[in-house]
Amino acid sequence: MRIGVIGGGILGAAVARHLLSERPDDGVTVLEKEDRLAAHQTGRNSGVVHAGLYYVPGSLKARLCRRGMGLLREFCAERGLAYRRCGKVLVALDDAERARLDRIHERALANGVPGVRLLAPAQLREVEPHVEGVAGLHSPETAIVDFAAITRQLAADAEARGAKILTGAEVTGIRQDGGPVEIATAAGERHAFDKVIVCAGLQSDRVARLAGDGADPRIVPFRGEYYLLRPERRGLVRGLVYPVPDPRYPFLGVHLTLRVDGEVLVGPNAVLAMAREGYGWSTVRPADLAETLAWPGFARLALRHWRTGVREVVGSVSRRAFVNAARRYVPELTTADVVPGPAGVRAQAVGRDGSLVDDFRINRRGRVVAVRNAPSPGATSSLAIAEHLVGELFKD
Ligand SMILES: Cc1cc2nc3c(=O)[nH]c(=O)nc-3n(C[C@H](O)[C@H](O)[C@H](O)COP(=O)(O)OP(=O)(O)OC[C@H]3O[C@@H](n4cnc5c(N)ncnc54)[C@H](O)[C@@H]3O)c2cc1C
């Protein structure tokens, strides 16, 4: 069979590799619009291998995150890639957050996350001496990696098994009417495949629609901005320090994250991006913005959550407000301790009814299987999502 994979982020690379390990005689081609792999979400995230604390037991997120973590650990060990089990603490600041922490603890146990334990304030300080809170939840298995390096290795493995990885290949048309799936690219090339998997991240709804899939849900791009701790202040954290997330949102709140290169990220926030791939306020694509604003789900979402939206924008334009969010957990942190860092944009699917789609979503239309929602922990889960997608593609 000839199989096309659209998108060269971690999901596309993982799918290509998995396909060829299961079906070594197939022809696999990855089409990536940028001039390199991992240019968007995969190369612009926190680099955290999530252990599976938060997710609804039995959901795709819960199952694929747990399996994905194990597969990723094995893959990094086999290939000599960095995988550092630095652990993470969630910090509760008051009784209401402590109650939410208890519920996350229950979920973590239901999801089979190993080693999680609740911490009293003194125990919290043993794990993270500069962190303060009324309670903590420790997950010693949570790890850090470089997802872009992992993606390049996955793609190299797929190539060694015969995959073609084409960069600068933007898919602009998909036709399927009974016969092979015909793909057109912006450069005027034509490809014919027996089956296609779409892993197009921030463009996933548009590409899925090219294949005849529905308009609902739509991707709404939420930018996440980071600061970096100055090198002399990196000792403020030993591992990963997270707030107790607000259950109304799929985002985890501003956290302090150690990276495998030794940097410490502070962030990300969550503001509406003015372009699907808009990494700063100055990048505006009117067509992207108009599409977001015209989506009925966006108006409903904005009406429900405008207060949070305003707070996030304030944190985006004011370093003081941003740092204040993190200082609640690390009281010694000051605005002088940070410098502006990178930014990423999350592909968050929003339903017509204004709901933020929580679970991973995968749709099938004829010979095309499309990922419609794969936010965090999508990178952690990537090797397990790849197994799942290939299973869907060959279901009947
Ligand atoms: C700020 C931020 C922090 C995050 N933190 C974490 C974390 O700590 N841990 C974790 O597990 N997950 C995290 N995530 C989520 C994680 O990054 C994603 O789940 C994962 O990268 C999704 O991979 P992907 O391959 O689907 O998407 P992407 O990496 O976005 O790849 C999609 C690719 O498709 C290509 N493409 C799009 N349209 C076309 C087209 N028409 N033709 C050809 N190619 C096309 C794009 O150029 C892109 O390379 C975070 C995300 C963000 C943004």
The ligand as an ORCA input file, in Angstrom:
! r2SCAN-3c Opt
* xyz 0 1
  C       3.039     25.984     24.575
  C       2.842     24.481     24.501
  C       3.269     23.668     25.564
  C       3.081     22.283     25.489
  N       3.646     21.491     26.452
  C       3.590     20.141     26.300
  C       4.303     19.292     27.200
  O       5.043     19.747     28.079
  N       4.166     17.945     27.063
  C       3.372     17.394     26.076
  O       3.258     16.178     26.019
  N       2.721     18.177     25.186
  C       2.839     19.534     25.261
  N       2.231     20.334     24.332
  C       1.428     19.702     23.278
  C       2.307     19.102     22.177
  O       3.287     20.021     21.758
  C       1.410     18.669     21.019
  O       0.411     17.801     21.503
  C       2.190     17.916     19.930
  O       3.364     18.616     19.572
  C       1.306     17.706     18.722
  O       2.087     17.209     17.675
  P       1.612     17.318     16.178
  O       2.585     16.563     15.364
  O       0.167     16.957     16.102
  O       1.607     18.892     15.865
  P       2.729     19.877     15.296
  O       4.019     19.739     15.969
  O       2.115     21.243     15.304
  O       2.915     19.393     13.806
  C       1.975     19.580     12.783
  C       2.754     19.744     11.507
  O       1.852     19.755     10.390
  C       2.384     20.646      9.431
  N       1.308     21.046      8.518
  C       0.224     21.786      8.817
  N      -0.540     21.966      7.717
  C       0.072     21.308      6.698
  C      -0.236     21.144      5.323
  N      -1.333     21.689      4.758
  N       0.616     20.419      4.552
  C       1.738     19.861      5.110
  N       2.083     19.994      6.407
  C       1.252     20.716      7.207
  C       2.925     21.788     10.273
  O       3.857     22.589      9.582
  C       3.533     21.052     11.467
  O       4.898     20.778     11.305
  C       2.403     21.709     24.373
  C       1.999     22.532     23.314
  C       2.257     23.890     23.357
  C       1.906     24.735     22.166
*
